[in-house]
Amino acid sequence: MRSVRETCEAAKRASKVLATVRTDAKDAVLLDIADTLEARSAEIVAANADDVARGREAGLTDALIDRLTLTDARVTGMANGLRQVVGLKDPVGEVVAGWTLPDGLEIRKVRVPLGVVSMI
């Protein structure tokens, strides 16, 4: 089993490759993840129940337990959130500002991928 650090480092390496992936390919992956979340919702909720039980034993507050607890509805919400992202315009590569210096050098401010976002 990988450590969280190893997983994050692998994600960072992958992010450099993913930065150049076409929008349609990124959208297909997001839709696949959404479908997989829903298809495996029962399995995800069951595994989460074990994690939450350990959290209770460790003395986590009720508020934190509530935020950590997954239900079928919350998993469906996650999947729907991914589908909403697919519906958004891909900002990567968009030129948001630009100008030319007196010596002719062109400067462009271009949107780039965010990088790695992790959720536990």
BAKOL-727315 format. One line per field, with one value per atom (N, C-alpha, C, O): x, y, z; residue number from 1; residue in three letters. Coordinates in pm, 1 decimal. Layout:
N
x = [X | ...]
y = [Y | ...]
z = [Z | ...]
pos = [NUM | ...]
code = [ALA | ...]
This chain:
120
x = [83.5 | 0.0 | 88.7 | 187.4 | 53.8 | 129.1 | 97.5 | -12.4 | 195.5 | 171.3 | 100.7 | 99.7 | 42.5 | -22.4 | 80.8 | 51.9 | 201.1 | 307.1 | 341.3 | 353.7 | 356.6 | 388.7 | 277.1 | 303.5 | 153.6 | 39.6 | 38.4 | 13.9 | 65.0 | 68.3 | 183.9 | 168.3 | 298.6 | 412.7 | 382.5 | 418.5 | 316.6 | 278.2 | 177.2 | 183.0 | 85.2 | -13.2 | 54.3 | 16.1 | 152.7 | 226.7 | 296.7 | 294.5 | 358.9 | 424.1 | 320.2 | 343.2 | 208.0 | 102.5 | 43.6 | 1.7 | 40.0 | -19.7 | 53.8 | -6.2 | 182.8 | 261.2 | 220.7 | 220.8 | 186.6 | 139.4 | -3.8 | -37.7 | -86.7 | -227.2 | -246.9 | -350.3 | -148.5 | -159.2 | -174.5 | -223.9 | -133.0 | -137.1 | -250.7 | -263.6 | -331.2 | -439.4 | -553.5 | -588.0 | -610.4 | -722.1 | -844.9 | -862.3 | -928.0 | -1048.1 | -1139.6 | -1191.1 | -1160.9 | -1252.9 | -1202.7 | -1283.1 | -1072.2 | -1016.6 | -1033.7 | -1068.4 | -1009.5 | -1029.6 | -1176.6 | -1207.5 | -1266.2 | -1408.9 | -1449.9 | -1529.5 | -1396.0 | -1428.5 | -1385.4 | -1457.5 | -1268.6 | -1220.0 | -1309.6 | -1345.7 | -1345.3 | -1432.7 | -1567.5 | -1620.6 | -1623.0 | -1750.3 | -1734.8 | -1824.5 | -1622.4 | -1595.8 | -1584.9 | -1637.6 | -1517.0 | -1505.5 | -1644.2 | -1676.8 | -1725.2 | -1860.7 | -1941.8 | -2008.7 | -1935.6 | -2009.2 | -1958.6 | -2037.7 | -1827.3 | -1768.2 | -1807.1 | -1836.3 | -1807.8 | -1851.9 | -1992.8 | -2019.6 | -2081.3 | -2219.8 | -2229.9 | -2303.9 | -2157.3 | -2163.6 | -2109.2 | -2155.4 | -2012.9 | -1949.1 | -1987.2 | -1917.3 | -2097.8 | -2142.3 | -2156.0 | -2110.5 | -2216.9 | -2236.0 | -2101.2 | -2084.6 | -2007.2 | -1873.4 | -1801.7 | -1735.2 | -1816.1 | -1753.1 | -1813.0 | -1740.1 | -1944.6 | -2013.3 | -1976.1 | -1956.9 | -1965.9 | -1928.8 | -1786.5 | -1761.9 | -1693.6 | -1554.7 | -1547.8 | -1473.2 | -1624.9 | -1628.2 | -1683.3 | -1637.0 | -1782.3 | -1839.2 | -1731.9 | -1730.1 | -1642.4 | -1530.8 | -1439.0 | -1397.2 | -1408.2 | -1322.2 | -1386.6 | -1319.6 | -1515.5 | -1587.3 | -1588.1 | -1572.5 | -1606.1 | -1604.0 | -1467.9 | -1460.7 | -1362.1 | -1228.2 | -1211.0 | -1143.7 | -1270.7 | -1265.2 | -1335.9 | -1287.3 | -1450.9 | -1524.0 | -1439.5 | -1428.9 | -1379.2 | -1293.2 | -1175.1 | -1128.4 | -1126.9 | -1013.2 | -1054.2 | -969.4 | -1185.0 | -1232.4 | -1261.5 | -1265.4 | -1282.2 | -1317.0 | -1449.8 | -1537.4 | -1464.0 | -1587.5 | -1703.3 | -1683.3 | -1825.0 | -1943.5 | -1948.8 | -1990.4 | -1906.3 | -1907.6 | -1812.0 | -1845.6 | -1693.3 | -1596.6 | -1646.1 | -1631.9 | -1703.2 | -1759.5 | -1865.4 | -1870.0 | -1950.8 | -2054.9 | -1993.8 | -2041.8 | -1888.7 | -1824.4 | -1756.6 | -1747.4 | -1708.9 | -1638.1 | -1731.1 | -1690.5 | -1853.8 | -1945.9 | -2002.9 | -2058.5 | -1987.7 | -2045.7 | -2175.2 | -2187.6 | -2270.3 | -2396.6 | -2412.8 | -2337.6 | -2511.8 | -2537.9 | -2565.7 | -2521.1 | -2639.7 | -2673.3 | -2547.4 | -2534.6 | -2455.4 | -2332.6 | -2244.5 | -2182.5 | -2238.6 | -2160.2 | -2223.6 | -2153.1 | -2354.9 | -2424.8 | -2396.0 | -2377.7 | -2391.9 | -2358.1 | -2217.4 | -2194.3 | -2123.5 | -1986.8 | -1986.4 | -1923.2 | -2057.8 | -2064.5 | -2128.8 | -2081.6 | -2235.0 | -2301.8 | -2211.1 | -2213.9 | -2131.0 | -2035.3 | -1933.8 | -1898.7 | -1886.8 | -1793.1 | -1859.7 | -1798.1 | -1984.6 | -2056.6 | -2075.5 | -2073.7 | -2093.6 | -2105.6 | -1973.9 | -1974.2 | -1862.2 | -1731.7 | -1716.9 | -1664.1 | -1763.3 | -1756.1 | -1833.5 | -1794.9 | -1941.2 | -2022.5 | -1960.2 | -2008.7 | -1853.0 | -1786.6 | -1687.7 | -1636.1 | -1662.8 | -1562.5 | -1425.2 | -1396.7 | -1341.8 | -1205.7 | -1124.2 | -1105.3 | -1075.6 | -1002.5 | -855.3 | -789.0 | -803.7 | -661.2 | -625.4 | -688.7 | -523.7 | -477.4 | -541.2 | -498.9 | -642.2 | -710.0 | -616.4 | -557.0 | -604.3 | -524.5 | -615.0 | -717.6 | -576.1 | -659.3 | -609.2 | -683.0 | -486.6 | -431.6 | -309.4 | -246.3 | -278.7 | -160.0 | -124.6 | -210.5 | 1.6 | 49.2 | 184.1 | 248.5 | 223.7 | 351.6 | 438.4 | 395.3 | 558.5 | 654.2 | 708.3 | 700.0 | 763.6 | 816.7 | 919.2 | 932.8 | 991.6 | 1092.0 | 1031.7 | 1104.1 | 897.0 | 829.7 | 804.6 | 738.3 | 856.5 | 834.8 | 687.9 | 632.4 | 626.2 | 485.7 | 475.0 | 540.6 | 391.9 | 368.1 | 223.3 | 132.0 | 203.2 | 68.7 | 50.3 | 137.4 | -63.2 | -101.4 | -201.0 | -310.7 | -160.7 | -238.0 | -277.7 | -196.8 | -402.0 | -448.8 | -380.1 | -365.0 | -339.8 | -273.0 | -347.2 | -427.3 | -322.0 | -388.2 | -354.9 | -246.0 | -448.6 | -432.3 | -321.8 | -246.0 | -311.0 | -211.5 | -282.4 | -380.0 | -232.8 | -286.7 | -375.0 | -335.2 | -494.4 | -586.1 | -613.5 | -646.4 | -600.3 | -618.7 | -734.8 | -759.7 | -804.7 | -916.1 | -906.6 | -892.3 | -914.5 | -910.7 | -1046.7 | -1067.7]
y = [-117.3 | 0.0 | 124.7 | 130.9 | 223.2 | 348.2 | 438.6 | 435.6 | 518.0 | 620.5 | 738.2 | 749.8 | 824.4 | 944.4 | 1029.5 | 1085.8 | 1038.7 | 1118.0 | 1062.8 | 1139.1 | 930.2 | 869.5 | 893.5 | 919.7 | 884.6 | 907.6 | 1051.5 | 1076.8 | 1146.0 | 1287.3 | 1316.5 | 1393.8 | 1255.8 | 1275.3 | 1219.9 | 1281.3 | 1103.9 | 1046.4 | 1136.8 | 1154.1 | 1193.9 | 1285.5 | 1410.1 | 1460.0 | 1459.4 | 1578.0 | 1548.6 | 1630.9 | 1430.0 | 1392.2 | 1380.9 | 1426.9 | 1320.5 | 1302.7 | 1436.9 | 1452.7 | 1533.1 | 1663.3 | 1732.0 | 1806.6 | 1706.7 | 1768.3 | 1712.1 | 1783.5 | 1585.1 | 1522.5 | 1568.0 | 1601.4 | 1568.8 | 1604.1 | 1749.0 | 1783.3 | 1833.3 | 1974.5 | 1992.1 | 2095.2 | 1893.1 | 1904.7 | 1823.2 | 1818.8 | 1759.9 | 1674.2 | 1760.0 | 1863.8 | 1714.6 | 1786.2 | 1786.3 | 1696.4 | 1886.6 | 1902.4 | 1781.4 | 1735.4 | 1729.1 | 1615.7 | 1492.9 | 1415.8 | 1474.0 | 1360.5 | 1382.4 | 1289.3 | 1505.2 | 1535.7 | 1516.4 | 1459.8 | 1563.4 | 1548.9 | 1402.2 | 1363.7 | 1321.1 | 1177.6 | 1111.7 | 1028.3 | 1149.1 | 1092.4 | 1136.9 | 1056.0 | 1265.2 | 1313.8 | 1242.8 | 1208.6 | 1220.5 | 1148.3 | 1003.6 | 948.6 | 941.6 | 804.4 | 797.1 | 704.7 | 893.9 | 896.8 | 913.1 | 845.1 | 1002.1 | 1023.3 | 894.4 | 857.1 | 826.8 | 700.7 | 594.6 | 519.5 | 588.7 | 489.9 | 519.1 | 426.9 | 645.5 | 681.1 | 628.9 | 568.6 | 652.3 | 607.1 | 454.7 | 396.0 | 391.2 | 245.2 | 177.4 | 69.6 | 239.1 | 178.2 | 249.4 | 239.0 | 321.2 | 400.3 | 315.4 | 356.4 | 199.7 | 115.1 | 75.7 | 76.3 | 42.2 | 3.8 | 122.4 | 106.6 | 239.5 | 360.3 | 395.6 | 426.0 | 391.5 | 425.0 | 324.9 | 363.7 | 197.9 | 95.4 | 117.0 | 108.8 | 144.4 | 169.9 | 296.0 | 301.6 | 396.4 | 521.2 | 497.9 | 559.9 | 408.5 | 378.7 | 323.5 | 355.6 | 240.7 | 189.0 | 303.2 | 309.9 | 392.4 | 507.1 | 597.0 | 643.4 | 620.8 | 705.8 | 640.7 | 709.3 | 509.5 | 439.2 | 457.0 | 481.4 | 444.8 | 466.7 | 611.4 | 638.6 | 702.8 | 843.7 | 869.7 | 945.7 | 806.2 | 819.7 | 766.0 | 828.2 | 648.0 | 587.8 | 678.2 | 680.1 | 753.1 | 842.3 | 974.6 | 1057.5 | 993.4 | 1113.1 | 1233.2 | 1346.2 | 1209.8 | 1322.5 | 1382.4 | 1312.0 | 1512.4 | 1580.4 | 1537.2 | 1488.0 | 1556.2 | 1522.0 | 1602.4 | 1551.2 | 1728.8 | 1813.1 | 1757.8 | 1753.9 | 1715.1 | 1659.9 | 1525.7 | 1496.7 | 1445.1 | 1316.5 | 1340.4 | 1269.2 | 1440.9 | 1470.9 | 1510.0 | 1466.5 | 1591.4 | 1633.2 | 1516.6 | 1514.7 | 1418.9 | 1305.1 | 1192.9 | 1107.4 | 1193.3 | 1083.0 | 1093.1 | 1195.6 | 984.1 | 975.9 | 896.9 | 798.4 | 942.0 | 871.6 | 852.9 | 909.7 | 772.8 | 758.0 | 894.9 | 923.2 | 979.1 | 1111.3 | 1197.1 | 1269.0 | 1190.5 | 1269.5 | 1218.8 | 1298.7 | 1088.8 | 1034.0 | 1076.8 | 1113.2 | 1072.3 | 1118.9 | 1266.8 | 1309.0 | 1344.9 | 1486.6 | 1507.3 | 1597.4 | 1423.8 | 1431.8 | 1402.4 | 1473.5 | 1296.6 | 1259.8 | 1372.3 | 1405.4 | 1429.8 | 1539.5 | 1661.5 | 1732.6 | 1686.1 | 1796.4 | 1778.1 | 1873.7 | 1655.3 | 1627.3 | 1651.3 | 1705.7 | 1611.0 | 1632.9 | 1782.2 | 1825.3 | 1860.2 | 2005.4 | 2064.8 | 2156.1 | 2013.4 | 2061.7 | 2037.1 | 2121.7 | 1921.6 | 1890.4 | 1994.3 | 2026.5 | 2046.2 | 2145.2 | 2283.9 | 2370.2 | 2305.4 | 2435.7 | 2446.7 | 2346.2 | 2567.8 | 2592.3 | 2565.7 | 2609.2 | 2495.4 | 2467.7 | 2596.2 | 2646.4 | 2650.2 | 2776.6 | 2761.1 | 2860.5 | 2638.6 | 2617.8 | 2666.9 | 2629.4 | 2750.8 | 2806.2 | 2938.9 | 3003.3 | 2980.1 | 3106.7 | 3224.2 | 3230.9 | 3315.4 | 3436.3 | 3538.1 | 3578.6 | 3578.9 | 3671.1 | 3815.0 | 3908.1 | 3833.0 | 3967.7 | 3958.6 | 3853.5 | 4067.4 | 4070.1 | 4211.4 | 4299.4 | 4231.9 | 4361.5 | 4343.9 | 4239.5 | 4447.5 | 4446.6 | 4558.5 | 4673.3 | 4523.5 | 4621.2 | 4706.7 | 4667.3 | 4823.4 | 4911.9 | 4844.4 | 4882.1 | 4744.6 | 4677.3 | 4564.9 | 4493.1 | 4549.7 | 4449.7 | 4316.8 | 4229.4 | 4300.3 | 4175.7 | 4166.8 | 4258.0 | 4053.3 | 4033.2 | 3957.0 | 3854.7 | 4007.8 | 3946.6 | 3897.7 | 3971.1 | 3774.6 | 3718.1 | 3652.6 | 3579.1 | 3679.4 | 3610.7 | 3502.6 | 3532.0 | 3377.7 | 3263.2 | 3174.9 | 3149.2 | 3128.9 | 3039.2 | 2903.2 | 2850.1 | 2849.8 | 2719.3 | 2628.6 | 2677.0 | 2497.7 | 2406.8 | 2440.7 | 2489.6 | 2414.3 | 2439.5 | 2355.8 | 2404.7 | 2232.5 | 2141.8 | 2026.6 | 1972.1 | 1990.6 | 1876.0 | 1923.7 | 2008.2 | 1868.8 | 1893.4 | 1757.7 | 1662.6 | 1747.9 | 1618.9 | 1627.4 | 1731.3 | 1516.7 | 1509.5 | 1375.4 | 1270.8 | 1379.0 | 1254.8 | 1233.9 | 1135.4]
z = [0.0 | 0.0 | 0.0 | 73.4 | -81.8 | -90.2 | 28.4 | 83.8 | 65.3 | 166.9 | 100.4 | -22.1 | 181.2 | 128.2 | 55.2 | -50.4 | 111.6 | 48.4 | -89.9 | -185.7 | -100.9 | -230.4 | -331.4 | -448.8 | -285.9 | -373.9 | -423.8 | -541.8 | -333.4 | -372.3 | -467.7 | -562.2 | -443.9 | -533.7 | -672.6 | -773.0 | -678.8 | -808.3 | -878.8 | -1000.5 | -802.2 | -859.7 | -915.0 | -1020.8 | -845.2 | -891.4 | -1024.3 | -1115.8 | -1034.2 | -1160.4 | -1272.3 | -1384.2 | -1241.8 | -1342.0 | -1384.1 | -1498.8 | -1293.2 | -1325.8 | -1440.2 | -1517.5 | -1450.4 | -1558.5 | -1694.3 | -1794.6 | -1696.4 | -1819.9 | -1848.6 | -1962.1 | -1745.0 | -1762.7 | -1806.4 | -1863.7 | -1779.7 | -1817.4 | -1968.3 | -2013.9 | -2045.2 | -2191.1 | -2254.0 | -2376.4 | -2171.9 | -2223.3 | -2278.1 | -2221.7 | -2388.1 | -2450.8 | -2359.1 | -2276.9 | -2374.2 | -2292.2 | -2301.5 | -2199.6 | -2421.6 | -2436.1 | -2360.5 | -2308.1 | -2354.1 | -2279.8 | -2129.5 | -2056.9 | -2082.5 | -1940.2 | -1902.5 | -1797.6 | -1987.9 | -1961.2 | -1954.3 | -1868.8 | -2043.5 | -2043.9 | -1913.6 | -1858.8 | -1864.3 | -1737.6 | -1622.1 | -1536.7 | -1619.3 | -1512.0 | -1513.1 | -1407.4 | -1631.6 | -1641.5 | -1597.2 | -1533.3 | -1630.4 | -1587.9 | -1435.1 | -1373.2 | -1375.4 | -1229.5 | -1167.4 | -1070.1 | -1222.5 | -1170.0 | -1176.8 | -1080.5 | -1290.8 | -1306.4 | -1208.9 | -1152.0 | -1189.9 | -1099.2 | -954.7 | -878.6 | -916.8 | -781.7 | -756.0 | -652.1 | -850.4 | -831.7 | -834.7 | -755.6 | -924.0 | -934.4 | -808.6 | -771.2 | -744.6 | -627.1 | -497.7 | -396.9 | -502.0 | -387.4 | -260.7 | -154.0 | -271.2 | -152.4 | -91.9 | 30.1 | -176.3 | -130.4 | -64.3 | 38.1 | -123.6 | -70.6 | 65.1 | 159.5 | 74.7 | 200.2 | 309.5 | 424.7 | 275.1 | 374.3 | 425.4 | 545.7 | 335.0 | 376.4 | 461.1 | 558.8 | 424.1 | 500.2 | 640.8 | 736.5 | 653.9 | 786.4 | 878.8 | 997.7 | 825.8 | 906.2 | 949.2 | 1064.8 | 856.0 | 887.9 | 993.5 | 1085.8 | 979.5 | 1074.2 | 1213.1 | 1314.1 | 1217.6 | 1346.9 | 1414.7 | 1535.2 | 1338.2 | 1394.8 | 1439.3 | 1538.8 | 1366.7 | 1404.3 | 1535.8 | 1619.6 | 1553.4 | 1680.4 | 1796.1 | 1901.7 | 1772.9 | 1876.2 | 1909.8 | 2023.7 | 1810.9 | 1831.7 | 1896.1 | 1929.0 | 1913.6 | 1982.2 | 1894.4 | 1943.0 | 1764.3 | 1678.0 | 1721.2 | 1771.4 | 1701.6 | 1740.6 | 1652.1 | 1541.0 | 1702.7 | 1623.5 | 1493.6 | 1389.7 | 1500.3 | 1380.3 | 1274.6 | 1156.3 | 1317.0 | 1221.9 | 1168.3 | 1049.5 | 1254.9 | 1210.9 | 1104.4 | 1004.1 | 1125.8 | 1027.0 | 893.3 | 788.6 | 895.0 | 769.3 | 699.3 | 576.5 | 776.7 | 718.6 | 671.8 | 593.1 | 719.3 | 690.1 | 549.0 | 509.5 | 474.3 | 340.3 | 345.2 | 418.0 | 266.5 | 247.0 | 96.6 | 17.4 | 58.2 | -85.6 | -148.6 | -259.8 | -76.4 | -129.5 | -146.0 | -245.1 | -51.0 | -61.8 | -175.9 | -246.1 | -195.0 | -306.4 | -439.0 | -533.0 | -445.8 | -566.0 | -589.6 | -703.8 | -483.5 | -495.0 | -549.8 | -630.5 | -505.9 | -558.1 | -708.1 | -786.2 | -747.1 | -888.9 | -970.5 | -1079.3 | -918.3 | -989.5 | -999.7 | -1100.1 | -897.0 | -901.3 | -1013.1 | -1082.4 | -1030.3 | -1139.9 | -1274.8 | -1366.4 | -1286.4 | -1413.0 | -1440.2 | -1555.5 | -1334.7 | -1352.6 | -1402.3 | -1484.9 | -1352.7 | -1398.0 | -1547.5 | -1619.6 | -1594.4 | -1737.1 | -1818.2 | -1930.6 | -1762.5 | -1831.7 | -1839.1 | -1912.2 | -1763.7 | -1764.1 | -1880.5 | -1929.3 | -1923.2 | -2026.7 | -1965.7 | -1854.2 | -2038.2 | -1992.2 | -2005.0 | -2115.8 | -1892.9 | -1899.4 | -1938.8 | -1968.4 | -1939.6 | -1966.1 | -2106.2 | -2204.9 | -2112.5 | -2239.2 | -2276.4 | -2372.4 | -2201.8 | -2231.0 | -2200.5 | -2093.0 | -2295.3 | -2274.6 | -2205.1 | -2259.8 | -2083.9 | -2007.5 | -2014.0 | -1981.7 | -2054.8 | -2070.6 | -2161.7 | -2173.5 | -2223.7 | -2308.3 | -2348.2 | -2353.7 | -2375.6 | -2418.8 | -2489.1 | -2479.3 | -2558.8 | -2629.3 | -2572.2 | -2561.6 | -2536.5 | -2484.3 | -2598.4 | -2714.8 | -2565.7 | -2670.5 | -2761.6 | -2878.0 | -2709.2 | -2792.6 | -2877.1 | -2946.1 | -2871.6 | -2953.0 | -2883.1 | -2939.0 | -2761.4 | -2687.5 | -2647.3 | -2586.0 | -2683.8 | -2649.9 | -2518.2 | -2499.0 | -2428.1 | -2297.4 | -2295.3 | -2333.0 | -2251.4 | -2241.6 | -2105.7 | -2059.3 | -2042.0 | -1918.8 | -1960.2 | -2007.8 | -1941.2 | -1989.7 | -1871.8 | -1782.6 | -1871.9 | -1764.8 | -1779.6 | -1889.6 | -1666.1 | -1662.5 | -1565.2 | -1485.1 | -1570.6 | -1477.8 | -1332.8 | -1302.7 | -1245.1 | -1102.6 | -1042.8 | -959.1 | -1083.1 | -1025.2 | -955.8 | -1007.3 | -839.5 | -767.2 | -653.4 | -573.3 | -647.4 | -535.4 | -474.2 | -545.2 | -343.4 | -276.4 | -179.1 | -117.9 | -166.4 | -73.0 | -0.6 | -63.9 | 129.8 | 208.2 | 270.5 | 341.3]
pos = [1 | 1 | 1 | 1 | 2 | 2 | 2 | 2 | 3 | 3 | 3 | 3 | 4 | 4 | 4 | 4 | 5 | 5 | 5 | 5 | 6 | 6 | 6 | 6 | 7 | 7 | 7 | 7 | 8 | 8 | 8 | 8 | 9 | 9 | 9 | 9 | 10 | 10 | 10 | 10 | 11 | 11 | 11 | 11 | 12 | 12 | 12 | 12 | 13 | 13 | 13 | 13 | 14 | 14 | 14 | 14 | 15 | 15 | 15 | 15 | 16 | 16 | 16 | 16 | 17 | 17 | 17 | 17 | 18 | 18 | 18 | 18 | 19 | 19 | 19 | 19 | 20 | 20 | 20 | 20 | 21 | 21 | 21 | 21 | 22 | 22 | 22 | 22 | 23 | 23 | 23 | 23 | 24 | 24 | 24 | 24 | 25 | 25 | 25 | 25 | 26 | 26 | 26 | 26 | 27 | 27 | 27 | 27 | 28 | 28 | 28 | 28 | 29 | 29 | 29 | 29 | 30 | 30 | 30 | 30 | 31 | 31 | 31 | 31 | 32 | 32 | 32 | 32 | 33 | 33 | 33 | 33 | 34 | 34 | 34 | 34 | 35 | 35 | 35 | 35 | 36 | 36 | 36 | 36 | 37 | 37 | 37 | 37 | 38 | 38 | 38 | 38 | 39 | 39 | 39 | 39 | 40 | 40 | 40 | 40 | 41 | 41 | 41 | 41 | 42 | 42 | 42 | 42 | 43 | 43 | 43 | 43 | 44 | 44 | 44 | 44 | 45 | 45 | 45 | 45 | 46 | 46 | 46 | 46 | 47 | 47 | 47 | 47 | 48 | 48 | 48 | 48 | 49 | 49 | 49 | 49 | 50 | 50 | 50 | 50 | 51 | 51 | 51 | 51 | 52 | 52 | 52 | 52 | 53 | 53 | 53 | 53 | 54 | 54 | 54 | 54 | 55 | 55 | 55 | 55 | 56 | 56 | 56 | 56 | 57 | 57 | 57 | 57 | 58 | 58 | 58 | 58 | 59 | 59 | 59 | 59 | 60 | 60 | 60 | 60 | 61 | 61 | 61 | 61 | 62 | 62 | 62 | 62 | 63 | 63 | 63 | 63 | 64 | 64 | 64 | 64 | 65 | 65 | 65 | 65 | 66 | 66 | 66 | 66 | 67 | 67 | 67 | 67 | 68 | 68 | 68 | 68 | 69 | 69 | 69 | 69 | 70 | 70 | 70 | 70 | 71 | 71 | 71 | 71 | 72 | 72 | 72 | 72 | 73 | 73 | 73 | 73 | 74 | 74 | 74 | 74 | 75 | 75 | 75 | 75 | 76 | 76 | 76 | 76 | 77 | 77 | 77 | 77 | 78 | 78 | 78 | 78 | 79 | 79 | 79 | 79 | 80 | 80 | 80 | 80 | 81 | 81 | 81 | 81 | 82 | 82 | 82 | 82 | 83 | 83 | 83 | 83 | 84 | 84 | 84 | 84 | 85 | 85 | 85 | 85 | 86 | 86 | 86 | 86 | 87 | 87 | 87 | 87 | 88 | 88 | 88 | 88 | 89 | 89 | 89 | 89 | 90 | 90 | 90 | 90 | 91 | 91 | 91 | 91 | 92 | 92 | 92 | 92 | 93 | 93 | 93 | 93 | 94 | 94 | 94 | 94 | 95 | 95 | 95 | 95 | 96 | 96 | 96 | 96 | 97 | 97 | 97 | 97 | 98 | 98 | 98 | 98 | 99 | 99 | 99 | 99 | 100 | 100 | 100 | 100 | 101 | 101 | 101 | 101 | 102 | 102 | 102 | 102 | 103 | 103 | 103 | 103 | 104 | 104 | 104 | 104 | 105 | 105 | 105 | 105 | 106 | 106 | 106 | 106 | 107 | 107 | 107 | 107 | 108 | 108 | 108 | 108 | 109 | 109 | 109 | 109 | 110 | 110 | 110 | 110 | 111 | 111 | 111 | 111 | 112 | 112 | 112 | 112 | 113 | 113 | 113 | 113 | 114 | 114 | 114 | 114 | 115 | 115 | 115 | 115 | 116 | 116 | 116 | 116 | 117 | 117 | 117 | 117 | 118 | 118 | 118 | 118 | 119 | 119 | 119 | 119 | 120 | 120 | 120 | 120]
code = [MET | MET | MET | MET | ARG | ARG | ARG | ARG | SER | SER | SER | SER | VAL | VAL | VAL | VAL | ARG | ARG | ARG | ARG | GLU | GLU | GLU | GLU | THR | THR | THR | THR | CYS | CYS | CYS | CYS | GLU | GLU | GLU | GLU | ALA | ALA | ALA | ALA | ALA | ALA | ALA | ALA | LYS | LYS | LYS | LYS | ARG | ARG | ARG | ARG | ALA | ALA | ALA | ALA | SER | SER | SER | SER | LYS | LYS | LYS | LYS | VAL | VAL | VAL | VAL | LEU | LEU | LEU | LEU | ALA | ALA | ALA | ALA | THR | THR | THR | THR | VAL | VAL | VAL | VAL | ARG | ARG | ARG | ARG | THR | THR | THR | THR | ASP | ASP | ASP | ASP | ALA | ALA | ALA | ALA | LYS | LYS | LYS | LYS | ASP | ASP | ASP | ASP | ALA | ALA | ALA | ALA | VAL | VAL | VAL | VAL | LEU | LEU | LEU | LEU | LEU | LEU | LEU | LEU | ASP | ASP | ASP | ASP | ILE | ILE | ILE | ILE | ALA | ALA | ALA | ALA | ASP | ASP | ASP | ASP | THR | THR | THR | THR | LEU | LEU | LEU | LEU | GLU | GLU | GLU | GLU | ALA | ALA | ALA | ALA | ARG | ARG | ARG | ARG | SER | SER | SER | SER | ALA | ALA | ALA | ALA | GLU | GLU | GLU | GLU | ILE | ILE | ILE | ILE | VAL | VAL | VAL | VAL | ALA | ALA | ALA | ALA | ALA | ALA | ALA | ALA | ASN | ASN | ASN | ASN | ALA | ALA | ALA | ALA | ASP | ASP | ASP | ASP | ASP | ASP | ASP | ASP | VAL | VAL | VAL | VAL | ALA | ALA | ALA | ALA | ARG | ARG | ARG | ARG | GLY | GLY | GLY | GLY | ARG | ARG | ARG | ARG | GLU | GLU | GLU | GLU | ALA | ALA | ALA | ALA | GLY | GLY | GLY | GLY | LEU | LEU | LEU | LEU | THR | THR | THR | THR | ASP | ASP | ASP | ASP | ALA | ALA | ALA | ALA | LEU | LEU | LEU | LEU | ILE | ILE | ILE | ILE | ASP | ASP | ASP | ASP | ARG | ARG | ARG | ARG | LEU | LEU | LEU | LEU | THR | THR | THR | THR | LEU | LEU | LEU | LEU | THR | THR | THR | THR | ASP | ASP | ASP | ASP | ALA | ALA | ALA | ALA | ARG | ARG | ARG | ARG | VAL | VAL | VAL | VAL | THR | THR | THR | THR | GLY | GLY | GLY | GLY | MET | MET | MET | MET | ALA | ALA | ALA | ALA | ASN | ASN | ASN | ASN | GLY | GLY | GLY | GLY | LEU | LEU | LEU | LEU | ARG | ARG | ARG | ARG | GLN | GLN | GLN | GLN | VAL | VAL | VAL | VAL | VAL | VAL | VAL | VAL | GLY | GLY | GLY | GLY | LEU | LEU | LEU | LEU | LYS | LYS | LYS | LYS | ASP | ASP | ASP | ASP | PRO | PRO | PRO | PRO | VAL | VAL | VAL | VAL | GLY | GLY | GLY | GLY | GLU | GLU | GLU | GLU | VAL | VAL | VAL | VAL | VAL | VAL | VAL | VAL | ALA | ALA | ALA | ALA | GLY | GLY | GLY | GLY | TRP | TRP | TRP | TRP | THR | THR | THR | THR | LEU | LEU | LEU | LEU | PRO | PRO | PRO | PRO | ASP | ASP | ASP | ASP | GLY | GLY | GLY | GLY | LEU | LEU | LEU | LEU | GLU | GLU | GLU | GLU | ILE | ILE | ILE | ILE | ARG | ARG | ARG | ARG | LYS | LYS | LYS | LYS | VAL | VAL | VAL | VAL | ARG | ARG | ARG | ARG | VAL | VAL | VAL | VAL | PRO | PRO | PRO | PRO | LEU | LEU | LEU | LEU | GLY | GLY | GLY | GLY | VAL | VAL | VAL | VAL | VAL | VAL | VAL | VAL | SER | SER | SER | SER | MET | MET | MET | MET | ILE | ILE | ILE | ILE]
